[in-house]
Amino acid sequence: MEYIKKHSKLLLSLFLLITCFFIYFINLGEYPLLDTKETMYVSIARDMLNNNNWIEPKLNGMNYYDYPPFLFWIMSFSFIIFGKISTFIARIPTFIFLAVGVIFLFLTVSKILTKAYALIITLILISCFGFLVAGKLSTVSMIYTIVSMSAILNAYLLILSNSKEKQSRLWLNIYVLTSISILTGGLFGIIPYISALIMFIFAGKQKEILKPKNIFPGFIIAFIITVPWFLIIFNKYGITYLKELIYVYDFSKYNGIKESLKILSMMFLGFMPWTFSFLWIFASKFKDIINSVISYFKDNSQDKLHQKWIKLGKVEKFLSLNSILFGIIFIFSVLYGYKYNCLILLLMFPAACITGYYWYEYMFRNEHDKSIFFATMIPNLLFIICSLLCIFGYNFINTLTVNGFQYLIIPLIIIFFIIPLFGIFSIILKGRKAVFISDLILMMSLAYILTPSIFNFITVNTGEADLINFARKANENKLKLYTFMKEKKYSLVYYYDNEVEFHDNKDYEWLNSLLINNKKDYVITEIKELSEIETKGIKYLLIDSGNRYCIIKHLPSSLEKQIKQEGEPEIIGY
C-alpha cells in the first residue's frame, strides 16, 4: 500500500497508457484509410518518401499548400522505421503523439491541482467521441491538437506554478511546441502562443513576456525550426504560394450563422457523452460566471491585474485560463469554419478541463447533484429508448438495404441499453463514481468493440470500398485511371498507387472523346450517372459496379454489333 501511495503518479500514468492502448491502438489496421482527408495525407507522405522530396508536399502530382509538412515527415519516418508502407504504420504516429500528450496532460494538471482531478480530466478527453474518431485516423487534427495542447499546458505551468527555477525551460517549450504546431497546422499553429499571451495579460504577468531571457532563446529556436521550410517554398513559388496560403486561411469565406451552427453541432457531437454535463453546468452557472467576470474587473478597480489575479484561488485560476482558451479557439473556429476540425478538436481540451472540475466536485465533494442528474439521465434515457425501438423494429431494420448494418445492430443494442441502464441505476442510488464510470465504459466499449465495424460500414456504404477495389484492379492491369464525378476521391490515388486524372462529370464531350481515344483505360463514375451518359448518346462498356460507383471503358465495335443482335451482356469481369 505504501508503494502505491509513493508511486501513484507513475501507476496512474501507466493506467492511462494501457487505456489508450486498448482504446486507440488495438484494431488500428483493421479498416482501410478513410476517404475524408486520411487518404490525402498518407498519399502525400508516400509520395514524399518514394520521390525523396522532403520539401514540397505533393498530392496526385500537384503541390499541396493546405498544411505544412510535419505530419508527412513523421508519417514517412514511420514508413522508414518499419520498412514498409501500410495503413497500420501510417496511423502509428497519431497513437504515439496521443499517448504522450495524454500522459503530459495528466502529469501537468497533477502538478497544478490534484491527481484525482487530473485523472478525471484526462479520462473525459480521451473518451469523448471526437477524440475516439480522430485518434484512430492518420490526420493533421490529432497531431495538431496534442502539440498545441502541450504548448498551452506549459503556459499553464508558467502562470500557475510558484517555482521560478524552470521558467526559462517552460518558455523554451512554448516556443518549440508552437513552432511544431505551425509546421503541422499552418497559421493555426500560432493559436497556442496567442492564447498564452492573452492569458499572461489576464493574469497581470505581461512583463514576463517582455523579458529578454524569455523571448530571445525561444524566438531564435522557433525561427530555426519554422522559417526555413517557408522560406524555401516561398523562394521557389513566390507569390503563387502566398496567394494559396492566404486563400486557405481566408476567414472571409465564413458563411454566417449557418457556419456557426455547424461548428456548435460538431462540438456537441464530438464532446459526447460529456456534452450534456458541460452544457447543463454551463447553463446553471452562466449567471454566476458573468457576475464573477464583471466583479473581477469592477471590484477593487484600483488593483492592478496581477493584484486581482493573486486574490483568486488556484482552481479559479485554472478554470479562468481554460475559459479564456475556450473563447479564443471558439472565435477562430467561427471565423474559419467547421471544415477545420483541428480547431474543434482543440476546443475539447479546455471543455474537458472545465467539465472535469464539476465531475470532481460531484464525486468527491457531493456537489452539483441536480446538474449531473439531468445531464446523465437525459442522454441515457435517449439511448435506452433508441435501443428499445431497435429491438422491436429489428425485423424491419434487417430488411434495410444497407450493407453491414445487420451486423452492427445487436452490439449497438447491447451497448446502448445495458450500459445506460447501469448509469441510470447508479445515479438514482447515488453511486457517484459509478455514474462517471458508466459513461467511460459506454465510450470505451464503442471504441474497442465497434470502431473497426463502424469504419468498415462507412467504407462500404459510402462507396469507398468500390473505389478501393477498382483502384487496385486498375493498378494490377497497368491501366490509366480517370474519374467522371463531382468530387475528387483520394482513396483512388492511394490504392491505385499512381496519379489519377479527375474530371467533373458535366463535360460529356470530354468523356466521349476519352472513351474513343483511350480504348483500354478505365473511367470511374457514379452508377446514377449512367442514365445521363446514355442519354447523351455515349457508348460504353460496363466493366464492374458496386454500391455507388462503377467502372466503364470504350465499347469495341465488335461487341457493339453483338449487343444489337443479342442484347446487353453481363458485366464483364477483370
C-alpha positions as CSV (number, residue, x, y, z in Angstrom):
1,M,0.0,0.0,0.0
2,E,2.9,2.3,0.8
3,Y,4.4,1.6,-2.6
4,I,1.2,2.5,-4.3
5,K,0.9,5.8,-2.5
6,K,4.6,6.6,-3.2
7,H,4.4,5.8,-6.9
8,S,0.7,6.8,-7.5
9,K,1.6,9.2,-10.4
10,L,3.6,6.6,-12.2
11,L,1.0,3.9,-11.7
12,L,-1.8,6.2,-12.9
13,S,0.3,7.2,-15.9
14,L,0.8,3.6,-16.7
15,F,-3.0,3.0,-16.3
16,L,-3.7,5.8,-18.8
17,L,-1.1,4.4,-21.2
18,I,-2.8,1.0,-21.1
19,T,-6.2,2.6,-21.5
20,C,-5.0,4.5,-24.6
21,F,-3.5,1.2,-25.9
22,F,-6.8,-0.6,-25.7
23,I,-8.9,2.2,-27.0
24,Y,-6.7,3.5,-29.8
25,F,-4.0,1.1,-30.8
26,I,-5.8,-2.3,-31.0
27,N,-7.7,-2.7,-34.3
28,L,-5.7,0.2,-35.8
29,G,-5.1,-1.6,-39.1
30,E,-8.4,-3.4,-39.4
31,Y,-10.1,-0.8,-41.6
32,P,-8.9,0.9,-44.7
33,L,-7.8,4.6,-44.9
34,L,-11.0,6.7,-44.9
35,D,-11.7,8.9,-47.8
36,T,-12.0,12.0,-45.6
37,K,-8.6,13.5,-45.5
38,E,-6.7,10.4,-44.4
39,T,-6.1,9.1,-47.9
40,M,-4.8,12.5,-48.9
41,Y,-2.3,12.8,-46.1
42,V,-1.0,9.2,-46.5
43,S,-0.7,9.6,-50.2
44,I,1.4,12.8,-49.7
45,A,3.7,11.1,-47.2
46,R,4.2,8.1,-49.5
47,D,4.9,10.4,-52.5
48,M,7.4,12.3,-50.3
49,L,9.2,9.1,-49.4
50,N,9.2,7.5,-52.8
51,N,10.4,10.6,-54.6
52,N,12.8,11.6,-51.8
53,N,11.3,15.1,-51.9
54,W,11.1,16.3,-48.3
55,I,10.3,19.9,-49.0
56,E,7.3,20.0,-51.4
57,P,4.2,18.1,-50.3
58,K,2.5,16.8,-53.5
59,L,-0.9,15.3,-53.9
60,N,-1.7,13.5,-57.1
61,G,1.2,15.3,-58.8
62,M,0.1,18.7,-57.6
63,N,1.6,21.0,-54.9
64,Y,-0.4,20.7,-51.7
65,Y,-0.5,24.1,-49.8
66,D,-3.2,23.5,-47.2
67,Y,-0.8,22.3,-44.4
68,P,3.0,22.4,-43.9
69,P,4.9,19.0,-44.0
70,F,5.4,18.0,-40.3
71,L,2.7,15.3,-40.4
72,F,4.0,13.9,-43.7
73,W,7.6,13.9,-42.3
74,I,6.7,11.8,-39.2
75,M,4.5,9.5,-41.3
76,S,7.3,8.9,-43.8
77,F,9.7,8.4,-40.9
78,S,7.3,5.7,-39.6
79,F,7.4,4.0,-43.0
80,I,11.2,4.1,-42.9
81,I,11.4,2.6,-39.4
82,F,9.0,-0.3,-40.1
83,G,10.3,-0.9,-43.6
84,K,7.0,-0.7,-45.4
85,I,4.0,1.5,-46.3
86,S,0.7,0.3,-44.8
87,T,-2.5,1.7,-43.3
88,F,-1.4,0.5,-39.8
89,I,2.0,2.0,-39.9
90,A,0.6,5.3,-41.2
91,R,-1.6,5.6,-38.1
92,I,1.2,4.7,-35.6
93,P,2.4,8.4,-35.2
94,T,-1.1,9.5,-34.3
95,F,-1.2,7.0,-31.5
96,I,2.3,7.9,-30.2
97,F,1.5,11.6,-30.1
98,L,-1.8,10.9,-28.4
99,A,-0.4,8.6,-25.8
100,V,2.5,11.1,-24.9
101,G,0.1,14.0,-24.9
102,V,-2.3,12.2,-22.6
103,I,0.4,11.4,-20.0
104,F,1.7,15.0,-20.2
105,L,-1.8,16.4,-19.6
106,F,-2.2,14.2,-16.5
107,L,1.2,15.0,-15.0
108,T,0.8,18.7,-15.7
109,V,-2.6,19.1,-14.1
110,S,-1.5,16.8,-11.2
111,K,1.3,19.3,-10.6
112,I,-1.1,22.3,-10.7
113,L,-4.0,20.8,-8.7
114,T,-4.6,17.1,-7.7
115,K,-4.1,13.7,-9.2
116,A,-7.8,12.8,-8.9
117,Y,-8.8,16.0,-10.8
118,A,-6.1,15.4,-13.4
119,L,-7.2,11.8,-13.9
120,I,-10.9,12.8,-14.4
121,I,-9.9,15.5,-17.0
122,T,-7.7,13.1,-18.9
123,L,-10.3,10.3,-19.0
124,I,-13.0,12.7,-20.2
125,L,-10.8,13.9,-23.0
126,I,-9.7,10.5,-24.3
127,S,-13.2,9.1,-24.1
128,C,-15.1,11.9,-25.9
129,F,-16.4,10.9,-29.4
130,G,-14.3,13.4,-31.3
131,F,-11.0,12.0,-29.8
132,L,-12.2,8.4,-30.3
133,V,-12.6,9.0,-34.0
134,A,-9.6,11.4,-34.7
135,G,-7.3,9.2,-32.6
136,K,-7.9,6.2,-34.9
137,L,-7.1,8.1,-38.1
138,S,-3.9,9.4,-39.6
139,T,-4.8,13.1,-39.9
140,V,-3.5,16.5,-39.1
141,S,-6.2,17.1,-36.5
142,M,-4.9,14.9,-33.7
143,I,-1.2,15.7,-34.1
144,Y,-2.0,19.5,-34.2
145,T,-4.3,19.2,-31.1
146,I,-1.8,17.3,-29.0
147,V,1.2,19.6,-29.9
148,S,-1.0,22.8,-29.3
149,M,-2.4,21.4,-26.1
150,S,1.2,20.6,-24.8
151,A,2.3,24.2,-25.6
152,I,-0.7,25.6,-23.7
153,L,0.0,23.3,-20.7
154,N,3.5,24.8,-20.5
155,A,1.8,28.2,-20.3
156,Y,-0.4,27.0,-17.5
157,L,2.6,25.8,-15.6
158,L,4.3,29.2,-16.1
159,I,1.2,31.1,-14.9
160,L,0.1,28.9,-12.0
161,S,3.4,27.5,-10.7
162,N,5.2,29.4,-8.0
163,S,8.6,27.9,-8.9
164,K,11.0,30.4,-10.6
165,E,13.6,27.8,-11.4
166,K,12.2,26.2,-14.6
167,Q,10.6,29.3,-16.2
168,S,13.2,29.6,-18.9
169,R,12.7,26.0,-19.9
170,L,9.0,26.3,-19.9
171,W,9.2,29.4,-22.2
172,L,11.5,27.5,-24.5
173,N,9.0,24.6,-24.6
174,I,6.2,27.0,-25.6
175,Y,8.3,28.4,-28.5
176,V,9.4,24.9,-29.7
177,L,5.9,23.4,-29.5
178,T,4.3,26.4,-31.1
179,S,6.8,26.1,-34.0
180,I,5.9,22.4,-34.4
181,S,2.3,23.4,-34.2
182,I,2.8,25.9,-37.1
183,L,4.6,23.2,-39.1
184,T,1.6,20.9,-38.5
185,G,-1.4,23.1,-38.8
186,G,-0.1,26.1,-40.7
187,L,-1.1,29.6,-39.4
188,F,-3.5,27.9,-36.9
189,G,-0.3,26.8,-35.1
190,I,0.1,30.3,-33.7
191,I,-3.1,29.9,-31.6
192,P,-1.3,28.4,-28.6
193,Y,1.1,31.4,-28.5
194,I,-1.7,33.9,-28.9
195,S,-3.6,32.2,-26.1
196,A,-0.6,32.2,-23.9
197,L,-0.1,35.9,-24.4
198,I,-3.7,36.8,-23.6
199,M,-3.7,34.5,-20.5
200,F,-0.5,36.2,-19.3
201,I,-2.1,39.7,-19.7
202,F,-5.2,38.5,-17.9
203,A,-3.1,37.2,-15.0
204,G,-1.2,40.6,-14.9
205,K,2.1,39.0,-15.9
206,Q,2.6,40.7,-19.2
207,K,6.0,41.9,-18.1
208,E,7.2,38.3,-18.1
209,I,6.6,38.2,-21.8
210,L,8.9,41.1,-22.5
211,K,11.9,39.8,-20.6
212,P,14.8,39.2,-23.0
213,K,15.8,35.9,-21.3
214,N,12.2,34.6,-22.1
215,I,12.0,36.0,-25.6
216,F,15.3,35.6,-27.4
217,P,16.3,32.0,-26.8
218,G,12.9,30.7,-27.7
219,F,12.4,33.0,-30.6
220,I,15.8,32.0,-32.1
221,I,15.0,28.3,-31.8
222,A,11.4,28.8,-33.1
223,F,12.9,30.7,-36.1
224,I,15.3,27.9,-36.8
225,I,12.5,25.3,-36.7
226,T,9.8,27.1,-38.6
227,V,11.1,29.6,-41.0
228,P,13.5,27.6,-43.3
229,W,10.7,25.5,-44.9
230,F,8.5,28.5,-45.5
231,L,11.5,30.5,-47.0
232,I,12.4,27.6,-49.3
233,I,8.8,27.2,-50.6
234,F,8.4,31.0,-51.0
235,N,11.7,31.3,-52.8
236,K,10.6,28.6,-55.2
237,Y,7.0,29.5,-55.8
238,G,6.9,33.2,-54.7
239,I,3.5,35.0,-55.0
240,T,1.7,31.8,-56.1
241,Y,2.4,30.1,-52.7
242,L,1.5,33.3,-50.8
243,K,-1.9,33.5,-52.7
244,E,-2.6,29.9,-51.9
245,L,-1.7,30.4,-48.3
246,I,-4.0,33.5,-48.0
247,Y,-6.8,31.6,-49.7
248,V,-6.5,28.6,-47.3
249,Y,-6.6,30.9,-44.2
250,D,-9.1,33.5,-45.5
251,F,-11.8,33.9,-42.9
252,S,-13.9,36.0,-45.4
253,K,-15.3,32.6,-46.6
254,Y,-17.3,32.5,-43.4
255,N,-21.0,31.7,-44.1
256,G,-22.6,33.5,-41.2
257,I,-25.0,31.9,-38.7
258,K,-25.2,28.6,-40.7
259,E,-21.5,28.1,-40.2
260,S,-21.7,28.8,-36.5
261,L,-24.5,26.3,-36.1
262,K,-22.4,23.7,-37.9
263,I,-19.5,24.4,-35.5
264,L,-21.7,24.1,-32.5
265,S,-23.3,20.9,-33.7
266,M,-19.9,19.3,-34.4
267,M,-18.7,20.4,-30.9
268,F,-21.9,18.9,-29.4
269,L,-21.4,15.6,-31.2
270,G,-17.6,15.5,-30.8
271,F,-17.7,16.0,-27.0
272,M,-20.3,13.3,-26.4
273,P,-21.2,11.9,-23.8
274,W,-19.8,14.8,-21.8
275,T,-21.6,17.4,-23.8
276,F,-24.8,17.3,-21.7
277,S,-22.9,17.8,-18.4
278,F,-20.8,20.6,-19.9
279,L,-23.9,22.4,-21.2
280,W,-26.0,21.8,-18.2
281,I,-23.4,23.0,-15.8
282,F,-22.5,26.0,-18.0
283,A,-26.2,26.9,-18.2
284,S,-26.8,26.6,-14.5
285,K,-23.6,28.6,-13.7
286,F,-23.9,31.1,-16.5
287,K,-25.2,33.9,-14.3
288,D,-22.5,33.3,-11.7
289,I,-19.8,33.2,-14.3
290,I,-20.9,36.5,-15.8
291,N,-21.1,38.1,-12.4
292,S,-17.7,36.8,-11.4
293,V,-16.1,38.2,-14.6
294,I,-17.8,41.6,-14.0
295,S,-16.7,41.7,-10.4
296,Y,-13.2,40.7,-11.3
297,F,-12.7,43.9,-13.3
298,K,-15.2,46.1,-11.4
299,D,-14.5,45.3,-7.7
300,N,-11.2,46.6,-6.3
301,S,-10.8,48.6,-9.5
302,Q,-7.8,50.3,-8.0
303,D,-6.0,47.0,-8.0
304,K,-3.8,46.1,-10.9
305,L,-4.4,42.9,-12.9
306,H,-1.7,40.9,-11.1
307,Q,-3.2,42.0,-7.7
308,K,-6.7,40.8,-8.8
309,W,-5.2,37.6,-10.0
310,I,-3.5,36.9,-6.7
311,K,-6.8,37.1,-4.9
312,L,-8.2,34.1,-6.9
313,G,-7.9,30.5,-5.7
314,K,-5.8,28.0,-7.7
315,V,-8.9,26.3,-9.0
316,E,-10.5,29.6,-10.0
317,K,-7.3,30.5,-11.9
318,F,-7.2,27.2,-13.7
319,L,-10.9,27.4,-14.7
320,S,-10.4,31.0,-15.8
321,L,-7.5,30.1,-18.1
322,N,-9.5,27.3,-19.6
323,S,-12.5,29.6,-20.2
324,I,-10.2,32.2,-21.9
325,L,-8.7,29.4,-24.0
326,F,-12.1,28.0,-25.0
327,G,-13.3,31.5,-26.0
328,I,-10.1,32.2,-28.2
329,I,-10.3,28.8,-30.0
330,F,-14.1,29.2,-30.5
331,I,-13.6,32.6,-32.1
332,F,-11.0,31.1,-34.5
333,S,-13.4,28.2,-35.2
334,V,-16.2,30.6,-36.1
335,L,-14.0,32.7,-38.3
336,Y,-12.5,29.8,-40.3
337,G,-15.5,27.4,-40.4
338,Y,-16.4,23.9,-39.4
339,K,-14.2,22.2,-42.1
340,Y,-11.1,22.9,-40.0
341,N,-12.0,20.2,-37.5
342,C,-8.5,20.5,-35.9
343,L,-9.8,23.7,-34.2
344,I,-13.0,21.9,-33.0
345,L,-10.9,19.0,-31.6
346,L,-8.7,21.5,-29.8
347,L,-11.8,23.0,-28.2
348,M,-12.4,19.7,-26.4
349,F,-9.3,20.2,-24.3
350,P,-10.5,23.3,-22.3
351,A,-14.0,21.8,-22.3
352,A,-12.7,18.7,-20.6
353,C,-10.8,20.8,-18.0
354,I,-13.9,22.7,-17.2
355,T,-16.3,19.8,-17.2
356,G,-13.8,17.6,-15.2
357,Y,-13.8,20.0,-12.3
358,Y,-17.5,19.8,-11.8
359,W,-17.4,16.0,-12.1
360,Y,-14.6,16.1,-9.5
361,E,-16.8,18.1,-7.1
362,Y,-19.7,15.8,-7.8
363,M,-17.8,12.6,-7.0
364,F,-15.6,13.8,-4.1
365,R,-17.5,16.8,-2.6
366,N,-21.1,15.7,-3.2
367,E,-21.9,18.9,-5.2
368,H,-23.8,19.6,-8.4
369,D,-26.3,16.7,-7.9
370,K,-29.1,18.3,-9.9
371,S,-26.9,19.3,-12.8
372,I,-25.2,15.9,-13.1
373,F,-28.5,14.1,-12.6
374,F,-30.2,15.7,-15.6
375,A,-27.1,15.8,-17.7
376,T,-26.7,12.0,-17.2
377,M,-30.3,10.9,-17.1
378,I,-31.4,12.6,-20.4
379,P,-28.8,11.0,-22.7
380,N,-29.1,7.6,-21.0
381,L,-32.9,7.6,-21.4
382,L,-32.5,8.6,-25.1
383,F,-30.0,5.7,-25.6
384,I,-32.4,3.2,-24.0
385,I,-35.4,4.4,-26.0
386,C,-33.4,4.1,-29.2
387,S,-32.3,0.6,-28.2
388,L,-35.9,-0.5,-27.4
389,L,-37.1,0.9,-30.8
390,C,-34.3,-1.1,-32.5
391,I,-35.3,-4.3,-30.5
392,F,-39.0,-4.0,-31.5
393,G,-38.1,-2.9,-35.0
394,Y,-35.3,-5.4,-35.5
395,N,-37.1,-7.3,-38.4
396,F,-37.8,-4.0,-40.1
397,I,-34.1,-2.9,-39.7
398,N,-32.9,-6.2,-41.2
399,T,-34.9,-5.5,-44.3
400,L,-33.0,-2.3,-44.9
401,T,-30.7,-2.5,-47.9
402,V,-27.8,-1.0,-46.0
403,N,-24.8,-3.3,-46.3
404,G,-23.5,-4.5,-43.0
405,F,-26.0,-2.7,-40.7
406,Q,-27.5,-6.0,-39.5
407,Y,-24.1,-7.0,-38.1
408,L,-23.9,-3.8,-36.0
409,I,-27.4,-3.7,-34.6
410,I,-27.0,-6.4,-31.9
411,P,-23.8,-4.9,-30.4
412,L,-25.3,-1.4,-30.6
413,I,-28.5,-2.5,-28.8
414,I,-26.4,-4.2,-26.1
415,I,-24.0,-1.2,-25.6
416,F,-26.8,1.5,-25.7
417,F,-29.2,-0.4,-23.5
418,I,-27.2,-2.2,-20.8
419,I,-24.6,0.5,-20.0
420,P,-27.1,3.4,-19.9
421,L,-29.3,1.3,-17.7
422,F,-26.4,0.8,-15.3
423,G,-25.8,4.6,-15.4
424,I,-29.4,5.4,-14.5
425,F,-29.4,3.0,-11.6
426,S,-26.1,4.4,-10.4
427,I,-27.4,8.0,-10.4
428,I,-30.6,7.0,-8.7
429,L,-28.7,5.1,-6.0
430,K,-26.2,8.0,-5.8
431,G,-23.2,5.9,-6.8
432,R,-21.3,8.9,-7.9
433,K,-18.2,7.3,-9.2
434,A,-20.3,4.6,-10.9
435,V,-22.1,7.3,-12.9
436,F,-18.9,8.6,-14.2
437,I,-17.6,5.1,-14.9
438,S,-20.7,4.2,-16.8
439,D,-20.1,7.0,-19.3
440,L,-16.5,5.9,-19.7
441,I,-17.5,2.2,-20.3
442,L,-20.0,3.3,-22.8
443,M,-17.5,5.2,-25.0
444,M,-14.7,2.7,-24.5
445,S,-16.9,-0.2,-25.5
446,L,-17.9,1.8,-28.6
447,A,-14.3,2.4,-29.4
448,Y,-12.9,-1.1,-28.7
449,I,-15.8,-3.3,-30.0
450,L,-17.4,-1.2,-32.7
451,T,-14.8,1.1,-34.2
452,P,-13.5,-1.2,-36.9
453,S,-17.0,-2.3,-37.7
454,I,-18.3,1.2,-38.0
455,F,-15.4,2.4,-40.1
456,N,-15.8,-0.6,-42.4
457,F,-19.6,0.0,-42.5
458,I,-18.9,3.6,-43.6
459,T,-16.4,2.4,-46.2
460,V,-18.9,0.0,-47.8
461,N,-21.9,2.3,-47.7
462,T,-20.2,5.5,-49.0
463,G,-18.9,3.5,-51.9
464,E,-15.3,3.9,-50.9
465,A,-14.9,0.1,-50.9
466,D,-15.9,0.2,-54.6
467,L,-13.2,2.8,-55.3
468,I,-10.5,0.8,-53.4
469,N,-11.4,-2.4,-55.3
470,F,-11.4,-0.5,-58.7
471,A,-8.1,1.3,-58.0
472,R,-6.3,-1.9,-57.1
473,K,-7.5,-3.7,-60.2
474,A,-6.5,-0.8,-62.4
475,N,-3.1,-0.9,-60.9
476,E,-2.8,-4.6,-61.4
477,N,-3.8,-4.3,-65.0
478,K,-1.4,-1.3,-65.5
479,L,-4.2,0.8,-66.9
480,K,-4.6,4.6,-66.7
481,L,-7.4,5.6,-64.3
482,Y,-9.8,8.5,-64.8
483,T,-12.8,9.7,-62.9
484,F,-16.0,11.3,-64.1
485,M,-17.7,12.6,-60.9
486,K,-18.2,15.7,-58.9
487,E,-15.8,15.0,-56.1
488,K,-12.1,14.1,-56.0
489,K,-11.7,10.8,-54.2
490,Y,-8.2,10.4,-53.0
491,S,-8.6,6.8,-51.9
492,L,-8.2,6.2,-55.6
493,V,-4.8,7.9,-55.5
494,Y,-3.6,5.9,-52.6
495,Y,-4.8,2.4,-53.6
496,Y,-4.1,3.0,-57.3
497,D,-0.5,4.0,-56.2
498,N,-0.3,6.4,-59.1
499,E,-1.7,9.7,-60.4
500,V,-5.4,9.7,-61.2
501,E,-7.0,12.2,-63.7
502,F,-10.0,13.7,-62.0
503,H,-12.7,15.3,-64.2
504,D,-16.0,17.0,-63.4
505,N,-19.0,14.9,-64.6
506,K,-20.6,17.8,-66.6
507,D,-18.3,17.6,-69.5
508,Y,-19.8,14.8,-71.6
509,E,-17.9,15.7,-74.7
510,W,-14.7,15.1,-72.8
511,L,-15.9,11.7,-71.7
512,N,-16.9,10.6,-75.2
513,S,-13.6,11.7,-76.5
514,L,-11.7,9.9,-73.7
515,L,-13.5,6.6,-74.3
516,I,-12.8,6.8,-78.1
517,N,-9.1,7.8,-77.8
518,N,-8.2,5.7,-74.7
519,K,-9.8,2.4,-75.5
520,K,-8.2,0.3,-72.8
521,D,-8.3,2.7,-69.9
522,Y,-10.8,2.7,-67.1
523,V,-13.2,5.5,-66.1
524,I,-14.9,5.5,-62.7
525,T,-18.2,7.2,-62.3
526,E,-21.3,7.0,-60.2
527,I,-23.9,4.4,-61.1
528,K,-26.6,7.0,-61.1
529,E,-24.7,8.9,-63.8
530,L,-25.0,6.1,-66.4
531,S,-28.5,7.0,-67.4
532,E,-27.4,10.6,-68.2
533,I,-24.4,9.2,-70.1
534,E,-26.7,7.0,-72.2
535,T,-29.0,10.0,-72.8
536,K,-26.1,11.9,-74.3
537,G,-25.6,9.0,-76.8
538,I,-22.2,8.0,-75.3
539,K,-21.4,4.3,-75.9
540,Y,-19.6,2.5,-73.1
541,L,-18.8,-1.0,-71.7
542,L,-19.7,-1.5,-68.1
543,I,-16.8,-3.4,-66.6
544,D,-17.8,-3.6,-62.9
545,S,-20.2,-1.9,-60.4
546,G,-20.5,-1.7,-56.7
547,N,-22.8,0.0,-54.2
548,R,-22.4,3.5,-55.6
549,Y,-19.6,3.6,-58.2
550,C,-18.8,1.6,-61.4
551,I,-16.1,1.2,-64.0
552,I,-16.7,1.9,-67.7
553,K,-14.4,1.8,-70.7
554,H,-14.6,2.0,-74.5
555,L,-17.2,-0.2,-76.2
556,P,-15.5,-2.2,-79.0
557,S,-17.3,-2.1,-82.3
558,S,-17.5,-6.0,-82.4
559,L,-19.2,-6.1,-79.1
560,E,-21.5,-3.3,-80.1
561,K,-22.7,-5.4,-83.0
562,Q,-23.2,-8.3,-80.7
563,I,-25.2,-6.3,-78.3
564,K,-27.5,-5.1,-81.1
565,Q,-28.1,-8.7,-82.1
566,E,-28.2,-10.5,-78.7
567,G,-29.0,-7.7,-76.1
568,E,-26.9,-6.4,-73.2
569,P,-24.2,-8.8,-71.9
570,E,-23.5,-9.5,-68.3
571,I,-20.9,-7.3,-66.5
572,I,-17.5,-8.2,-67.8
573,G,-15.0,-9.1,-65.1
574,Y,-11.4,-8.4,-64.9
